[in-house]
Amino acid sequence: MTDHPKDPFDELMRRALHDEADRIEPADALPEIRARAHAQGRPALRPWLLTAGVTAIGTAAAIGAFTVFTGSDNSANDGDAVAGSGTTTTASGAPASGGTQSPVQSQVPTRATQPPTAIPKATTAGPTDRPAPEQFVRTAVVPVYWLGPQIGAKSKTSARLYRTWSKVSGRPAEEAVRIMTTKRPDDPDYFSVWQGAAVNTVTRSGGVVTVDFKQLPKTTLDAQLASVAAQQLIYTVQGALKDATEPIQITEGGRAGQRLFGQIDTSTPLGRAQSADVQALVWINSPAEGEVTDGKVTVAGVANAFEATVNYQLTNLKTKETKKSFTNAREGQKFSPYAFQVVLTPGPWQIEVYLISPADGTITDTDSKSILVR
Amino acid sequence: MAQPAVVYEEDVTHESSWDADEALTAVYTAHYTSLVRLGVLLLRDTGAAEEIVQDAFVAMHGRWHRLRDPHKALAYLRTTVVNRCRSRQRHLVVVDKHTPTSLPDEPSAEQAVLQSEETDRVIEAMRTLPEKQRTVMVLRYYGDLSEAEIADAMGISRGSVKSHAARATKSLRQLLEQNV
């Protein structure tokens, strides 16, 4: 099959196809595959396999449902717009599906240090038009956000958002909130202050998403943590709905106005904060926590790093062998993908990626995963 | 896909005793990304490619007791992915005709800048090829598969692979002449 090995045409084809392919960094799907492999019955047919007639609709749905999730090596695109870096207020709302979605303005930029800004005007929780519940879906992959400690932060209670993925069936946003409020994140570094809350419904109406709880969390938090925790809900719901613009009205038993975490006024809908203010500045998207892999490991994630520098240290917890180096995210000062590949000896490894303060050389942000290399 | 094959050689003593879960994890780790990428090259739809590859892995897990060998598992995955991408693509042709300018995953402006013009030219040229020719070219140049492997994956004869490749090469050379 090979022609002359140095045939420029062959070289061009190889280079171009690899170049094109390398743009794709799929998110980790092993947990979903494993879950489905163990589920009873055969895998469900995709809508587009059913009939050609449904194809057009099925395709549109699939695009809406999936291209935004991963795929492109665009950064944290769960379909929620990735808000721009701190230097700009424009959210780069262009996920994988480039032309199909117009850029989304982050309508309500708020500082993480303040309670989320309430949207004026939309003062009633119960909109007059009929609220629309979410569509049932057989399967969807939804982002679920967790809190993770912010290393080197001045305040001990400072936290930032980290994202994990879950496969759900039913109503995506409702299920995502259910996971966020009832499950524990796989990564032991992450936590949720929403434990104990019980979600009732997620409905949309008149440009507002209403998340109704049977029970809101009873914990009282300090103002800063409370506002990040509120964003945890907002990011999760908006991510599942793939809409970063509609504000979130929180209600309990259909009534608005509870003070969330003893801090946040929920009498009006809450908007999304700038990602640079609440999202952890460095994430590992893969491997997943606890993953068992062979020795060749690609660590991939998203970072918003000064001069794009992402540092990493990998430690074999058994032999204490360490590997320490750095890589570059595609761009600096904004959320942008990075990836590096390492060959690891067998054993349990701790992967840590971190950002270093340009001001004083201290570690500012980090994410870590434990994996087992067989 | 040539790359990860090395992994097995290092690991050759263990793989025969893998259960389905271990095999799934190992083969997933080595090949998931490259299979999704293969699917995207064939389909230009990342979400659909991921779904197809995930389905293929679920199916592979189910028949591991018959495959019992990561190389066979990979061949099985590849065949499944290629088949499903092709059948998906045939359906898409209809849709494509009506939406020629806004394909689902047309790269964003940002990506377009980052991607070399050369790559764009090749990918654009590839899109003009009939489906079989394009599939052959993707498997040959991205998958680094031999003629026999391509024939297996596509369920066609080696002679057909050869003729599809020759025709595709001819068209592409013409389209890309100035660049090569």
Interface residues (C-beta under 8 A of the other chain):
Chain A: M1 P8 F9 D10 L12 M13 R14 R15 A16 L17 H18 D19 E20 A21 D22 R23 I24 E25 P26 A29 L30 E32 I33 R34 R36 A37 P43 R46 W48 L49 A52 T55 A56 T59 A62 I63 A65 F66 T67 V68 F69 T70 G71 S72 N74 S92 A94 A96 S97 G98 G99 T100 P287 E291 V292 T293 D294 G295 K296 V297 T298 R330 R374
Chain B: P4 V7 E10 D11 H14 A20 D21 E22 L24 T25 A26 Y28 T29 A30 Y32 T33 S34 V36 R37 L38 V40 L41 D45 T46 G47 A48 A49 E50 E51 I52 V53 Q54 D55 F57 V58 A59 H61 G62 S87 R88 H91 L92 V94 V95 H98 S102 P104 D105 E106 P107 S108 A109 E110 Q111 L114 Q115 S116 E118 T119 R121 V122 I123 M137 V138 R140 Y141 Y142 L145 S146 E147 I150 A165 T169 L172 R173 L176 N179 V180
